[in-house]
C-alpha cells in the first residue's frame, strides 16, 4: 500500500481524522467516532450513531448472508485489539450474533464476505468469547473456557482450561456494553471478555493456520439484530 507506515506487524495507513488522545500507550485508535472512514461495508447495514459503529439488519434491509465491515487501513498479524461491544436482538427469537474477524481473508469483496479466525459474540448464553473459524473447515476451534492445541495434522486437542463457561457468562452484561480483548502472537490466540480469559488456542496446523490478514466486524444473517462497537484500538506486538 502506497504511503503506508509499517508498525511492527501491522501495516497502517495514516488517518488524519483519528486521534490518539486517551488511548493506552502503544495503541492506535482505528475508528474516529464520527464516520466509517477507513472501513468498508454495505452502507444499508453499517452506520455510525452516538460515537459507535452500528451494524443493523431489519426486515427491509436483511443480511442475505453473513456480511462484514472491513478495516481498509491495515492488516493484522501479531497484535492486541481492544474494543467495547453491545449486541441486541430485534426479534422474538432472542437471536443476535457477531464477531471480530482477524488474520482473515476477503473471499468476496463485492458482497463484503470474509473468512478466517473470529472472536465470536452473541446475545445468547454460549458463544461470546469462543474462537470460530468463519467459512473455513474447522468451525468452532475452541469453546468457552478451553485451552486447545490444534496439532500439525489438524487435530484438536483440549489441553486444559482457562475458566468456567458459566462464570464467564455471568460476568457479561446483557444488552449493555462489554469489553473484548483479542491477542494474537505467533501461533497463540487468546480472547478475553470483561477481563476474563475465554479461550487459549495454539494453532500448529501449518496448512490452515493464518499468520496475517484483514480485520473485520461481522453482521450475521438471520433475524433482525443490532451490534455496536466503540473505542476500537490496536497495538502491534
PyMOL commands that set and color helices and strands:
alter all, ss='L'
color gray80, all
select helices_A, chain A and resi 165-170
alter helices_A, ss='H'
color red, helices_A
select strands_A, chain A and resi 5-7+10-12+28-29+39-40+46-49+52-57+67-71+79-89+97-108+113-122+131-134+139-142+146-150+156-161+178-185+188-193+196-203+214-219+225-236
alter strands_A, ss='S'
color yellow, strands_A
deselect
rebuild
show_as cartoon
